[in-house]
């Protein structure tokens, strides 16, 4: 499988940080946790899905709340975030896929109890490039058949049946998927698993599935760039990448048969009526709530409940997360294509962060 080189997709609202130690291998856990002038440096990595929001919050926190705290976040994929957090390379991990029991046990062998704290909600948009087609509807079974290699042309009868009145060309479908271990892939394949018995039996849900067809690209930005460069391409990215870069995206039929586009509103609808478990590891996939977009998810920060190994860094991390979970910061997430946490989930997230100890 050929891999596209990673391309940077500009996100005007995201703030790139200039603080030293931005590389994920530069660990505050393995050092004093301070930068020049006595600054406290907190290093995180993982989800590219959440990267624009975390980077913007990091920049705003330094400029508005505490100039002595530098939060560095690198988008390397959820699998990479879990791995580097487990190894102690970074202070916190970002993931769109809750850790498996095996992953959590490995992380807790290093850190002790590990928390999953949801920070924002988001949707996975199905992006495409198809000359002459600016409006597209798909459903789960059709999408699964595309990625299984069963549907190979855009004018296939199954796609045509969902797009009455749309002139679909006889163009080959070029699926693009993540080549790295990705929470976005986990969310996408969890949806395909939920709606397609064929996909469930042959591939299943995974951060790094064995793709039956398609071309790999690194990160959400790589998938977005690959789709933009190839007529007939289809891929999946965080909704903000599609919206900020004007990449066409499909509407999907949800569990109620409604045709719904990704948006802050349809993502919020997916979280309506959800009962959250004590460990805050939950799924919003294929929600039956009215108006819900079917590929919605939370994205989590992973952190140790005890920060006694480096209380200065741990305390700074907790303060930044508490600030990000406040109403004012949650209200701005829609600007980057996300949705704020519902009030009940926001309260649970704040409670989880407040349980962190530094001594």
Secondary structure per residue as TSV (DSSP state, phi and psi in degrees):
chain	resnum	aa	ss	phi	psi
A	1	X	-	360.0	122.5
A	2	X	-	-76.1	140.2
A	3	X	E	-113.2	126.4
A	4	X	E	-69.5	144.4
A	5	X	-	-66.6	145.7
A	6	X	-	-67.5	130.3
A	7	X	-	-112.0	144.5
A	8	X	-	-85.9	124.7
A	9	X	-	-105.5	117.2
A	10	X	-	-65.0	133.2
A	11	X	-	-124.2	100.2
A	12	X	T	-58.3	-30.0
A	13	X	T	-83.7	-15.0
A	14	X	-	-81.6	140.8
A	15	X	-	-106.9	116.9
A	16	X	-	-79.1	135.6
A	17	X	-	-91.9	141.8
A	18	X	-	-101.4	5.2
A	19	X	-	-65.3	149.4
A	20	X	S	-66.7	155.1
A	21	X	-	80.3	26.0
A	22	X	-	-68.2	-25.4
A	23	X	S	-64.6	142.9
A	24	X	T	-66.6	-18.8
A	25	X	T	-80.7	-4.6
A	26	X	S	-94.5	95.9
A	27	X	-	-98.5	129.6
A	28	X	S	-75.2	-22.8
A	29	X	T	-66.9	-31.2
A	30	X	T	-95.7	8.8
A	31	X	S	-136.0	-167.7
A	32	X	-	-72.9	-14.8
A	33	X	S	77.0	19.7
A	34	X	B	-128.5	149.9
A	35	X	-	-109.4	-162.1
A	36	X	G	-62.1	143.6
A	37	X	G	71.6	16.4
A	38	X	G	83.6	9.8
A	39	X	-	-63.3	145.6
A	40	X	E	-94.1	124.7
A	41	X	E	-107.1	124.9
A	42	X	E	-116.1	121.8
A	43	X	E	-107.4	130.6
A	44	X	E	-137.3	161.4
A	45	X	E	-160.8	161.5
A	46	X	E	142.6	-124.9
A	47	X	-	-43.6	121.5
A	48	X	S	-77.3	-23.4
A	49	X	T	-55.2	-44.5
A	50	X	T	-94.4	-6.5
A	51	X	H	-53.0	-48.2
A	52	X	H	-58.0	-39.3
A	53	X	H	-70.6	-45.4
A	54	X	H	-63.6	-38.9
A	55	X	H	-68.2	-39.6
A	56	X	H	-64.9	-45.4
A	57	X	H	-61.0	-39.1
A	58	X	H	-60.8	-46.0
A	59	X	H	-64.9	-42.3
A	60	X	H	-66.9	-38.3
A	61	X	I	-63.1	-42.5
A	62	X	I	-65.8	-33.9
A	63	X	I	-88.0	-27.2
A	64	X	I	-111.3	-28.9
A	65	X	I	-113.9	-51.6
A	66	X	-	-150.6	97.7
A	67	X	T	-67.4	-10.8
A	68	X	T	-89.9	-2.7
A	69	X	E	-109.7	122.2
A	70	X	E	-113.0	109.6
A	71	X	E	-98.0	116.3
A	72	X	E	-103.5	127.8
A	73	X	E	-132.3	129.9
A	74	X	E	-119.2	127.7
A	75	X	E	-81.3	105.6
A	76	X	-	-122.5	6.9
A	77	X	-	95.8	148.0
A	78	X	H	-61.1	-39.2
A	79	X	H	-61.2	-41.5
A	80	X	H	-65.9	-37.8
A	81	X	H	-63.9	-43.4
A	82	X	H	-62.8	-44.2
A	83	X	H	-63.7	-48.3
A	84	X	H	-69.8	-33.2
A	85	X	H	-65.6	-44.3
A	86	X	H	-61.6	-35.8
A	87	X	H	-78.9	-11.1
A	88	X	T	81.6	16.4
A	89	X	S	-73.7	-32.2
A	90	X	S	-123.4	165.2
A	91	X	S	-86.7	-27.6
A	92	X	E	-149.3	152.5
A	93	X	E	-112.0	151.7
A	94	X	E	-113.2	132.0
A	95	X	E	-148.7	144.8
A	96	X	S	-99.5	-3.4
A	97	X	S	-121.4	119.1
A	98	X	-	-55.0	145.9
A	99	X	-	-61.0	142.2
A	100	X	-	-68.9	166.9
A	101	X	H	-58.4	-39.6
A	102	X	H	-65.6	-44.0
A	103	X	H	-64.6	-40.0
A	104	X	H	-66.6	-40.2
A	105	X	H	-61.7	-40.9
A	106	X	H	-65.4	-41.9
A	107	X	H	-66.3	-38.2
A	108	X	H	-74.1	-21.5
A	109	X	H	-65.8	-28.1
A	110	X	H	-87.6	-43.9
A	111	X	H	-110.1	-14.8
A	112	X	S	83.4	-163.3
A	113	X	S	-52.8	134.8
A	114	X	E	-117.3	135.0
A	115	X	E	-100.2	143.6
A	116	X	E	-103.9	113.9
A	117	X	E	-114.4	110.5
A	118	X	E	-67.3	136.8
A	119	X	E	-113.0	-36.6
A	120	X	E	-153.1	167.2
A	121	X	E	-110.5	152.8
A	122	X	E	-155.2	171.9
A	123	X	E	-124.6	152.0
A	124	X	E	-96.8	115.0
A	125	X	E	-89.7	142.2
A	126	X	E	-93.3	102.9
A	127	X	E	-94.9	154.0
A	128	X	E	-154.2	162.9
A	129	X	-	-132.6	115.3
A	130	X	-	-147.3	106.4
A	131	X	T	-54.8	129.0
A	132	X	T	86.3	-3.8
A	133	X	-	-118.9	108.8
A	134	X	-	-110.4	4.1
A	135	X	-	-144.7	127.3
A	136	X	-	-142.8	137.8
A	137	X	E	-120.9	135.9
A	138	X	E	-132.1	165.6
A	139	X	-	-127.0	174.3
A	140	X	H	-63.1	-44.2
A	141	X	H	-66.6	-36.6
A	142	X	H	-66.9	-42.7
A	143	X	H	-62.2	-41.1
A	144	X	H	-62.9	-42.3
A	145	X	H	-64.8	-33.3
A	146	X	H	-62.8	-47.3
A	147	X	H	-79.6	-12.3
A	148	X	H	-85.8	-10.7
A	149	X	T	85.6	11.2
A	150	X	S	-83.2	-26.9
A	151	X	-	-114.6	121.3
A	152	X	-	-122.4	-8.0
A	153	X	B	-125.2	145.1
A	154	X	T	-70.2	-21.6
A	155	X	T	-95.3	20.9
A	156	X	-	-55.7	142.5
A	157	X	H	-55.2	-34.0
A	158	X	H	-66.4	-40.0
A	159	X	H	-71.2	-41.2
A	160	X	H	-61.1	-37.5
A	161	X	H	-64.5	-25.7
A	162	X	T	-89.1	-6.7
A	163	X	S	-133.7	57.0
A	164	X	T	-57.9	131.7
A	165	X	T	86.7	-5.6
A	166	X	-	-96.5	130.1
A	167	X	-	-83.8	103.5
A	168	X	-	-94.8	128.8
A	169	X	-	-79.0	161.9
A	170	X	-	-85.0	58.8
A	171	X	-	-105.1	139.0
A	172	X	B	-65.6	137.2
A	173	X	-	-80.9	131.2
A	174	X	E	-116.3	89.7
A	175	X	E	-68.4	140.0
A	176	X	E	-122.9	137.1
A	177	X	E	-138.0	166.9
A	178	X	E	-70.6	134.5
A	179	X	S	-92.0	-16.3
A	180	X	S	-96.4	168.4
A	181	X	-	-73.5	115.7
A	182	X	-	-135.3	132.4
A	183	X	H	-66.1	-31.9
A	184	X	H	-63.3	-40.1
A	185	X	H	-62.8	-40.0
A	186	X	H	-61.8	-44.8
A	187	X	H	-63.6	-46.7
A	188	X	H	-61.8	-47.9
A	189	X	H	-73.2	-24.1
A	190	X	H	-64.8	-39.1
A	191	X	H	-64.9	-47.9
A	192	X	H	-61.1	-36.1
A	193	X	H	-64.9	-38.0
A	194	X	H	-70.7	-30.5
A	195	X	H	-107.2	-10.4
A	196	X	-	-132.9	106.6
A	197	X	H	-57.4	-34.2
A	198	X	H	-63.5	-46.2
A	199	X	H	-64.6	-42.4
A	200	X	H	-58.3	-41.4
A	201	X	H	-79.2	-28.0
A	202	X	H	-97.6	-31.0
A	203	X	T	-128.3	-57.8
A	204	X	-	83.3	-173.4
A	205	X	S	-97.0	132.1
A	206	X	-	-163.8	153.3
A	207	X	T	-72.9	-26.7
A	208	X	T	-137.8	71.7
A	209	X	-	-71.8	163.9
A	210	X	-	-84.7	94.4
A	211	X	-	-67.7	129.6
A	212	X	S	-70.2	-24.4
A	213	X	S	-155.2	170.1
A	214	X	-	104.9	-180.0
A	215	X	E	-120.6	138.8
A	216	X	E	-90.0	149.2
A	217	X	E	-142.7	148.5
A	218	X	S	-86.1	121.7
A	219	X	H	74.8	165.4
A	220	X	H	-61.0	-39.3
A	221	X	H	-65.3	-35.7
A	222	X	H	-66.7	-41.7
A	223	X	H	-63.3	-45.9
A	224	X	H	-59.0	-44.8
A	225	X	H	-65.0	-41.4
A	226	X	H	-63.9	-41.1
A	227	X	H	-64.7	-43.3
A	228	X	H	-62.5	-25.8
A	229	X	T	-91.0	-5.7
A	230	X	S	-131.5	114.2
A	231	X	T	-66.2	133.1
A	232	X	T	93.0	-1.3
A	233	X	E	-77.3	152.9
A	234	X	E	-140.2	143.8
A	235	X	E	-157.5	-173.6
A	236	X	E	-139.5	131.3
A	237	X	E	-145.5	165.4
A	238	X	E	-59.3	139.0
A	239	X	H	-53.6	-37.6
A	240	X	H	-59.6	-36.4
A	241	X	H	-62.1	-41.4
A	242	X	H	-68.2	-45.4
A	243	X	H	-67.7	-46.8
A	244	X	H	-67.0	-25.3
A	245	X	T	-111.4	12.5
A	246	X	T	54.2	43.0
A	247	X	-	-92.6	126.2
A	248	X	-	-57.1	143.5
A	249	X	B	-137.7	152.1
A	250	X	-	-85.1	153.5
A	251	X	E	-88.3	153.1
A	252	X	E	-124.1	147.1
A	253	X	E	-75.7	127.6
A	254	X	-	-91.1	-173.5
A	255	X	T	-63.6	-19.8
A	256	X	T	-94.9	0.8
A	257	X	S	85.4	5.0
A	258	X	-	-79.8	143.3
A	259	X	E	-91.1	116.1
A	260	X	E	-130.4	134.4
A	261	X	-	-92.9	153.7
A	262	X	-	-68.1	140.1
A	263	X	-	-167.9	169.8
A	264	X	H	-60.8	-39.3
A	265	X	H	-68.3	-44.7
A	266	X	H	-73.2	-25.5
A	267	X	H	-70.9	-44.2
A	268	X	H	-60.0	-39.7
A	269	X	H	-60.6	-33.9
A	270	X	H	-65.0	-22.6
A	271	X	T	-94.8	3.4
A	272	X	T	-73.4	130.5
A	273	X	T	75.7	17.2
A	274	X	-	-84.6	137.0
A	275	X	-	-98.0	123.0
A	276	X	-	-96.4	130.6
A	277	X	-	-72.3	164.6
A	278	X	T	-60.9	-33.4
A	279	X	T	-84.6	-1.2
A	280	X	-	60.8	25.5
A	281	X	-	-101.9	106.1
A	282	X	-	-144.4	170.3
A	283	X	-	-127.4	144.1
A	284	X	-	-112.9	11.6
A	285	X	T	-65.3	135.3
A	286	X	T	55.1	42.6
A	287	X	-	-58.8	144.1
A	288	X	-	-94.2	6.5
A	289	X	S	-69.0	147.6
A	290	X	T	-61.0	131.7
A	291	X	T	75.7	9.9
A	292	X	-	-79.7	135.4
A	293	X	-	-78.4	134.6
A	294	X	S	-79.1	-13.7
A	295	X	S	-114.5	70.2
A	296	X	E	-113.1	154.3
A	297	X	E	-156.4	158.9
A	298	X	E	-87.5	163.4
A	299	X	E	-127.0	136.7
A	300	X	E	-112.6	150.9
A	301	X	E	-101.6	132.8
A	302	X	E	-99.0	127.6
A	303	X	E	-149.6	155.7
A	304	X	E	-72.3	138.3
A	305	X	S	-69.9	-29.4
A	306	X	B	-105.9	122.1
A	307	X	-	-107.4	27.5
A	308	X	G	-70.2	-17.8
A	309	X	G	-66.3	-31.8
A	310	X	G	-151.0	78.7
A	311	X	H	-62.4	-29.6
A	312	X	H	-65.2	-48.8
A	313	X	H	-66.0	-43.7
A	314	X	H	-60.0	-42.5
A	315	X	H	-64.4	-40.3
A	316	X	H	-65.7	-40.4
A	317	X	H	-61.4	-45.4
A	318	X	H	-61.6	-44.2
A	319	X	H	-63.2	-40.9
A	320	X	H	-64.1	-43.8
A	321	X	H	-66.0	-41.5
A	322	X	H	-61.6	-39.9
A	323	X	H	-64.3	-44.1
A	324	X	H	-65.7	-26.0
A	325	X	T	-86.9	-3.2
A	326	X	S	-72.5	161.3
A	327	X	H	-57.0	-43.8
A	328	X	H	-62.3	-42.2
A	329	X	H	-73.0	-38.2
A	330	X	H	-64.5	-31.9
A	331	X	H	-67.1	-22.2
A	332	X	T	-92.2	-3.4
A	333	X	G	-68.4	-27.5
A	334	X	G	-62.9	-23.3
A	335	X	G	-62.8	-23.6
A	336	X	G	-108.9	14.5
A	337	X	T	90.9	9.4
A	338	X	-	-99.6	-177.1
A	339	X	B	-129.8	143.5
A	340	X	-	-69.2	159.4
A	341	X	-	-65.8	138.3
A	342	X	-	-58.9	154.5
A	343	X	H	-57.9	-38.0
A	344	X	H	-68.7	-38.7
A	345	X	H	-72.5	-36.3
A	346	X	H	-60.4	-41.0
A	347	X	H	-64.2	-39.8
A	348	X	H	-67.5	-37.5
A	349	X	H	-65.5	-44.0
A	350	X	H	-61.7	-41.4
A	351	X	H	-61.7	-41.4
A	352	X	H	-63.3	-44.9
A	353	X	H	-64.4	-35.7
A	354	X	H	-69.0	-15.6
A	355	X	T	-81.8	-7.9
A	356	X	-	-70.2	135.6
A	357	X	B	-112.9	152.3
A	358	X	-	-120.2	8.9
A	359	X	-	-143.3	360.0
